[in-house]
Amino acid sequence: MEEALWVGGWKDVSLVDVLESISFTLWTSFCNLKCPWCANSRLARGQERRLVRVSEVVSEVERAAPFVEYFHVTGGEPTLQYKPLTALYKAVRERTGLMLSLDTNATVPRALEHILGEVRVEHVAVDLKAPLSDPEKYAAASGLSAAVGERVVKMVARGLEVLSGRVEFLELRTTLVPGLLSVEDILRVAEDVARFARGSGRLVYVVQQFIPYEGVPPEYRSVKATPESLVAEAARRAAEVLGGAAEVWYRTLESGSRRVA
């Protein structure tokens, strides 16, 4: 029986999902976190989903392949469906030769082990919600109870260990959400990033602007976007912490993606 995935949809040509590259982007449904500021909250809750055969997705990717560099999978949390995802990656690689990309919260390290053990994924982006040194804040930023904070940060740290040294391009991202994270928190995340600098190929840290998109849950839809100046300041200060151990960028609606170091 052919493998299938729960997906929310796809975009044939995307300029924003893989840094400095063009991708075919697929959104998978469901997530194991409940981030209160999530721009894809309906997708994460499984309210937007349909079961799609791997062959159907591959056919769509084949049509777009001449115009893109990567096949990128995001969510939701794609690793919750790691077996059909692995089958999809293998089929896309075989039929198109495109580079592969994954956006994950890194909370399912055994899934990452399985995927990387079966197929080469050139680019992985990990959304770091808060400093790993602050389990309670990590849980709050992930929409989880403080009681599970310790377990979550341990799983994320393990996920990063799995990825470190096995991915050509590792991109770590943090969204500067008003009321949840401060610039000082970004600096603490930068210290976490520095721990995984050894053995990596290209390592990038991106500070992202919170934007109250339509898909954000009601409690954060009225929150104003993080000021671009604050996002840029956080990135500049993070670059000082990292001291050249990683490229540092910031991403805002006003300026797109910009490198600061």
TAWO-V535369 format. One record per pair of residues at least 4 apart in sequence whose C-alpha atoms are under 7 Angstrom apart, sorted by the first residue. I is the first residue (numbers start at 0). J is the second residue. If there is no record, write none. Layout:
i:I j:J
i:I j:J
This chain:
i:1 j:52
i:2 j:52
i:2 j:53
i:2 j:83
i:3 j:50
i:3 j:51
i:3 j:52
i:3 j:53
i:3 j:83
i:4 j:50
i:4 j:51
i:4 j:52
i:4 j:80
i:4 j:83
i:5 j:27
i:5 j:28
i:5 j:48
i:5 j:49
i:5 j:50
i:5 j:51
i:6 j:26
i:6 j:27
i:6 j:28
i:6 j:48
i:6 j:49
i:6 j:50
i:6 j:51
i:7 j:26
i:7 j:27
i:7 j:28
i:7 j:42
i:7 j:47
i:7 j:48
i:7 j:49
i:8 j:25
i:8 j:26
i:9 j:24
i:9 j:25
i:9 j:26
i:10 j:23
i:10 j:24
i:10 j:25
i:11 j:23
i:11 j:24
i:11 j:63
i:12 j:21
i:12 j:22
i:12 j:23
i:12 j:67
i:13 j:21
i:13 j:22
i:13 j:23
i:13 j:24
i:14 j:20
i:14 j:21
i:14 j:22
i:16 j:22
i:17 j:21
i:17 j:22
i:20 j:68
i:21 j:67
i:21 j:68
i:21 j:69
i:22 j:67
i:22 j:68
i:22 j:69
i:22 j:70
i:22 j:71
i:23 j:60
i:23 j:67
i:23 j:69
i:23 j:70
i:23 j:71
i:24 j:70
i:24 j:71
i:24 j:72
i:25 j:71
i:25 j:72
i:25 j:73
i:26 j:72
i:26 j:73
i:26 j:74
i:26 j:75
i:27 j:73
i:27 j:74
i:27 j:75
i:27 j:76
i:27 j:77
i:28 j:42
i:28 j:43
i:28 j:45
i:28 j:47
i:28 j:48
i:28 j:74
i:28 j:75
i:29 j:42
i:29 j:43
i:29 j:44
i:29 j:45
i:29 j:75
i:29 j:76
i:30 j:43
i:30 j:44
i:30 j:75
i:30 j:76
i:32 j:141
i:32 j:142
i:33 j:141
i:33 j:142
i:33 j:143
i:34 j:140
i:34 j:141
i:34 j:142
i:35 j:142
i:35 j:216
i:35 j:219
i:36 j:215
i:36 j:216
i:36 j:219
i:37 j:215
i:37 j:216
i:38 j:212
i:38 j:214
i:38 j:215
i:39 j:43
i:39 j:214
i:39 j:215
i:40 j:44
i:40 j:214
i:40 j:215
i:40 j:216
i:41 j:45
i:41 j:46
i:41 j:47
i:41 j:214
i:42 j:46
i:42 j:47
i:42 j:48
i:42 j:75
i:43 j:74
i:43 j:75
i:51 j:55
i:52 j:56
i:53 j:57
i:53 j:87
i:54 j:58
i:55 j:59
i:56 j:60
i:57 j:61
i:57 j:90
i:57 j:91
i:58 j:62
i:59 j:63
i:60 j:64
i:61 j:95
i:63 j:67
i:64 j:95
i:68 j:97
i:68 j:98
i:69 j:97
i:69 j:98
i:69 j:99
i:69 j:100
i:70 j:97
i:70 j:98
i:70 j:99
i:70 j:100
i:71 j:99
i:71 j:100
i:71 j:101
i:72 j:77
i:72 j:100
i:72 j:101
i:72 j:102
i:73 j:77
i:73 j:101
i:73 j:102
i:73 j:103
i:76 j:103
i:76 j:104
i:77 j:81
i:77 j:103
i:78 j:107
i:78 j:110
i:80 j:84
i:81 j:85
i:81 j:110
i:81 j:114
i:82 j:86
i:83 j:87
i:84 j:88
i:85 j:89
i:85 j:114
i:86 j:90
i:87 j:91
i:88 j:92
i:89 j:93
i:89 j:118
i:90 j:94
i:91 j:95
i:92 j:96
i:92 j:97
i:98 j:121
i:99 j:120
i:99 j:121
i:99 j:122
i:100 j:120
i:100 j:121
i:100 j:122
i:100 j:123
i:101 j:122
i:101 j:123
i:101 j:124
i:102 j:123
i:102 j:124
i:102 j:125
i:103 j:124
i:103 j:125
i:103 j:126
i:104 j:125
i:104 j:126
i:104 j:127
i:105 j:125
i:105 j:155
i:105 j:158
i:105 j:159
i:106 j:151
i:106 j:154
i:106 j:155
i:106 j:158
i:107 j:111
i:107 j:154
i:107 j:158
i:108 j:112
i:108 j:154
i:108 j:157
i:108 j:158
i:108 j:161
i:109 j:113
i:110 j:114
i:111 j:115
i:112 j:116
i:112 j:161
i:113 j:117
i:114 j:118
i:115 j:119
i:115 j:120
i:120 j:166
i:121 j:166
i:121 j:167
i:121 j:168
i:122 j:166
i:122 j:167
i:122 j:168
i:122 j:169
i:123 j:166
i:123 j:168
i:123 j:169
i:123 j:170
i:124 j:169
i:124 j:170
i:124 j:171
i:125 j:170
i:125 j:171
i:125 j:172
i:126 j:171
i:126 j:172
i:126 j:173
i:127 j:171
i:127 j:172
i:127 j:173
i:128 j:137
i:128 j:140
i:128 j:141
i:128 j:173
i:129 j:136
i:129 j:137
i:129 j:140
i:129 j:184
i:129 j:188
i:130 j:137
i:130 j:184
i:130 j:187
i:130 j:188
i:131 j:137
i:131 j:152
i:131 j:191
i:133 j:137
i:134 j:138
i:134 j:148
i:134 j:149
i:134 j:152
i:135 j:139
i:135 j:145
i:135 j:148
i:136 j:140
i:137 j:141
i:137 j:148
i:138 j:142
i:138 j:143
i:138 j:144
i:138 j:145
i:138 j:147
i:138 j:148
i:139 j:143
i:139 j:144
i:139 j:145
i:140 j:179
i:147 j:151
i:148 j:152
i:149 j:153
i:150 j:154
i:151 j:155
i:152 j:156
i:153 j:157
i:154 j:158
i:155 j:159
i:156 j:160
i:157 j:161
i:158 j:162
i:159 j:163
i:162 j:166
i:163 j:195
i:163 j:198
i:163 j:199
i:164 j:198
i:164 j:199
i:164 j:200
i:166 j:199
i:166 j:200
i:167 j:199
i:167 j:200
i:167 j:201
i:168 j:200
i:168 j:201
i:168 j:202
i:169 j:201
i:169 j:202
i:169 j:203
i:170 j:202
i:170 j:203
i:170 j:204
i:171 j:203
i:171 j:204
i:171 j:205
i:172 j:204
i:172 j:205
i:172 j:206
i:172 j:207
i:173 j:205
i:173 j:206
i:173 j:207
i:174 j:206
i:174 j:207
i:174 j:208
i:174 j:209
i:175 j:180
i:175 j:181
i:175 j:206
i:175 j:207
i:175 j:208
i:175 j:209
i:175 j:225
i:175 j:230
i:176 j:180
i:176 j:209
i:176 j:225
i:177 j:225
i:180 j:184
i:181 j:185
i:182 j:186
i:182 j:233
i:183 j:187
i:184 j:188
i:185 j:189
i:185 j:233
i:185 j:237
i:186 j:190
i:186 j:236
i:186 j:237
i:186 j:240
i:187 j:191
i:188 j:192
i:189 j:193
i:189 j:237
i:189 j:240
i:189 j:241
i:190 j:194
i:190 j:240
i:192 j:196
i:193 j:241
i:193 j:244
i:196 j:202
i:196 j:244
i:196 j:245
i:202 j:245
i:202 j:246
i:203 j:245
i:203 j:246
i:203 j:247
i:204 j:245
i:204 j:246
i:204 j:247
i:204 j:248
i:205 j:247
i:205 j:248
i:205 j:249
i:205 j:250
i:206 j:230
i:206 j:234
i:206 j:248
i:206 j:249
i:206 j:250
i:207 j:230
i:207 j:249
i:207 j:250
i:207 j:251
i:208 j:224
i:208 j:225
i:208 j:230
i:208 j:250
i:208 j:251
i:209 j:224
i:209 j:225
i:210 j:224
i:210 j:225
i:211 j:215
i:211 j:219
i:211 j:220
i:211 j:222
i:211 j:223
i:211 j:224
i:215 j:219
i:215 j:220
i:216 j:220
i:225 j:230
i:226 j:230
i:227 j:231
i:227 j:251
i:228 j:232
i:229 j:233
i:230 j:234
i:230 j:249
i:231 j:235
i:231 j:249
i:232 j:236
i:233 j:237
i:234 j:238
i:234 j:247
i:234 j:248
i:234 j:249
i:235 j:239
i:235 j:259
i:236 j:240
i:237 j:241
i:238 j:242
i:238 j:247
i:238 j:260
i:241 j:245
i:246 j:260
i:247 j:258
i:247 j:259
i:247 j:260
i:248 j:256
i:248 j:257
i:248 j:258
i:248 j:259
i:249 j:256
i:249 j:257
i:249 j:258
i:250 j:255
i:250 j:256
i:250 j:257
i:251 j:255
i:251 j:256
